[in-house]
C-alpha cells in the first residue's frame, strides 16, 4: 500500500462503516475521469508543455492526469490543509514530485502574480465560494494572455441537487434554502439521516450556487478589463450529448437542460493582437 493510500484511509477513517465509505475511497484512488477531462481540455489548449493551475485541486488526481498528458508544471490551490497534504503524498515516489506545487490559501486572493498560467481549471468549486464574482476575477487575473479558463460546475437547473441528492432544494433562493436545511437538521429529523447526509447539509448552508446565467454575467462584467473571449458554454452529462447554452428567462427550469448534470464554460484571455 502506498503512502498516499495509507494517508487517504486515515483521512476517511471517520466514515468507515458508512454505506458510501468505499465509494469515497475509490473516487480518490480511481483518477480515470481526470484523463477524460484532460483530453477535453486539450481540444482547446495543448497540455504538452503547459503550466496549469487547478483551483480547488482536492487530493491532486487532476494534477496527476495533467502531468501524464505532458504538462510542464502543475499548481494546485486549496483551502483545506488536510487535502493539500494528501495531494502532496499522491506524488511521493513519482517522477512528477518536483514539478508539482500545492498551496493553501484563504479562498479569496490567489498567491500568484498576474498572467502566470497557460490553463486554469476549476471543477465543481465555484458553488463553495463565498463570492463567485471575486473567485472568477482571480482566475481571470492569473491566466496568461492566450490561455484558457476551463470551468466545470454542477448544473443549477438539474432537478437533483448533486451535493445532497435532494430534489429541487437548490431552486430556492439561498435564504429560503438555508432555512429549510436548518429545519431538516433539527433533532427530530437528524436521527433519520446518515452521517454523510448530515455533513453535506451542514456544509451546504450559506453556499452560493450560481446559475449559468449569473456566471456568464460575471464573465461579461470582466470581459473588457481582462480581454476575454467566450469560446464555449454548454450543458452536458457524460451519458448524453451536449446542449449549447442560449439565454432565455425561465426556459431552463422546464427544458431539456434539467436532464444535464453539468454546465461547462471555456473562456480565453486574448492576446493583444487577437481580434
N, C-alpha and C positions, 0 to 999 in steps of 0.2 A: 504494500500500500504506500502511495506517495505521500510526501509531506503535506501536499495540498489536500489530498483525500482525508488524511487524519485530522487536519485543521477544520475541514468542512464538516466532518461528523461531529466534532466537538462544538462547532458553532450551532449546529441544528439539534444538539442533544436535548434541548428543552422541548422539542416537538416529537421526540421519539415515542412511538406508540400511537400517535395520531394517524388517522386514515391516510393522510397525504404526505407522511414523512418521507417515504421512498420517492414519491414524485418530486418533492423539493430537492432531494439529493441528486436525483437523476437530471433534473433541469440544470443543475450547475455542472455536472460531470459530462453530460452529452452536449457538446457545443456545435453539433452538425448544423443547427438552424442558423448559426452565425456565418457559416460558409455560404449558405444561400443568400444571406443578407449582404455579405461582402461581394458576391458576384453581381447582385443587383446594383450595388453602388458603382461597380466597375463599368456599368453601362453609361455612367455619367462622368466618371473620372477614373483614370488608370491608377490602381492601387500600387503598382510597382514603383518603388522609389518615393512614395508619398509619405508625408508627415501628417499623422492622423490624431485627432482628439476625439475620445469618446466621453461625452458628458453624461455622468451617471453610469460609470463602467461596471458597477457591481463587482463581481469576482473576476472580471477580466476575460471572460470567454470570447467576447467580440475582439478584444485586442489580440488574442492568440490567433484567431482566424485571419485578421488583417495582416499579421506578420507572416503567416503561412502563405498568404496571397501576394507577398512581395513588398509590403510596406517597409520603408526605410527606418522609421521610428514611430512608436505609438505612445500616446499620453492618455492616461485615464484620470478623471477627476471624480471625486466622491465626497459626500457629506458624512459618510459613516467610516470611522476609523477601523471598525471590525472588518467591513467589506474590503477596504483598501489593503489591510494586512493579508486577507485571503487572496486578493488579486496578486500581490507580490509572491505569495507562496506558490501560486499556479505556475510561475515562470522559473522557480528554482530548479536547477539541473537541466534547463533547456538552453538552446543556442540563442534565444531571444532575450535572456535575462538582462543584458546590459544595453538593450535598445528599447526598453520599456520603462516609462516613468509614471508612477501613480501618486497623486497628491490628494490631500483632503483640504476642503475649503468651507467657507461659511454658507454656501448656497446663493451668494449674491454676486460678488465681483471675482471673476476668474483671475488667477495669479499668473497671467501670461500677457506679453506685450501685444499690441495691435498687429494684425496681419502676420500671424505665426503659422497657421495650419493650412495645408492643402485641402483637407477634408475634415469637416466637423460632423460628428454623428451623435444624434440624441434619440434613444429608443425608449419610449414609454416613460419619460421623465417629466415632461413639462407639466403634467397634471399634478405632480407632487411639489411643485414650486409655489412659493408664496406670491410671486409676481411673474406671471408668464411674460409680460412685456419686458421687464428688466432681464429675465432669463434669456430671451431671444436676442435682445440687443447685445448682450455679452457674447453670444455665439457669433453674431454678425461682426462684432468688433475684432475678434481674434482670427477670423477667417481671412486668408490671403486673397488678394485680387486674382481672379482666375480660378479660385477654389469653389467648392460646393458645400452647402449645409444639407445633410440628409436627415430629415426629421420624420420620425415614425411615432404616431400617437394612437391611443385607443380611440375608436370612433365614438364620439359623443352621441351619435344617433343610433348606434347599435342597441337593440332592445334589452340586452343584458348588461348591467354594469360589471365590467370584467375584473375588478378588484375584489368585489364582494359576492358576485354571482346573484345579485338581487335585481329582478326586473324593474326597469324604468325609474329606479331611485335617482339616477343621475339626470333625469329630465327635469327634476325640480330645481328651482333657484337654490343657490348654495345655503342660504339661511334656513329655508324650509327642510332641505335635505338633512342638514345638521340636527335640526330639532327632531326629525324622525329617527335618526340614528341614536340620539341620546335617549329617546323613548324606548328603542329596542334594546338598549344597554342597561335598562333598569333591572333590578334583581329579579323581578317577576319573569323576565324573558331570558336573562343570561344563562340560566341553568339549562336551557334547551339548546344553547349554542355551543359548538365545539370551540376549542381554544383558538384555532386558526381564524375562524369567522369573527370571534370577538376582537382579536387583534386587528383584523382588517377593518372592522367597523370603527374601532377606536382611532386608528391612524387615518381613516378617511374623513374624519371631522375636519372641517376648515380647508380641505383640499380644493384648489381652484381647478376645475375641469373645463378647459376652454373648448369651445366648439370650433370646427374647421373655419367657419366664417370669422370668428374672433381672431384666430391665428393669422389668417390672411389680412385682416385689418391691421394687425401689428406689422406684418411684412410691408404693407403699403405705407405705413407711418414712417418706417425707416428706409424705404426704397431709395430715395434720393440721397439721404445722408451717407449711406454705405454703398451706393451704386449697385443695387441689387436687381436681379432678374429672376422671375419665377419660371423655372424650367418645367416643372410638372406638379400636379396636385390631383390626387385620386384616392378613392376608396378601394379597398380590396380585402379579400380573405385568401389564405393560402390554398383554400379548396375551391375557389371560384375566380372568375375573370374580374379584372379591374373595372372600376366605374369612374369615369372622369368627373371631376368636381366642377360644377357650374352653380353659381349662387342664385338662389331664389328663395324668398321668405317662406319659411314653414314647410317647404316641399320635402325636405329630408326627414322630417318626422314621420311621414307616411309613405315615402317612396322606397325604392329598392336598396338605398344605402343602409336601411335598417338591418339588412342581412350581411353587411360587410363589417368585419371586426375592427378594421384598422384604417386610419387616414394617414396618407404619406405626402410630404411636400419636399421637393428638391429645389433649392434656391442657390443661384450662382452669384458670387460677387464679381462684377465685371472689371476687366482691365480698362484703363483709361481709353484705350484705342477701340474698345468694343462699342458697337452702336447702342 
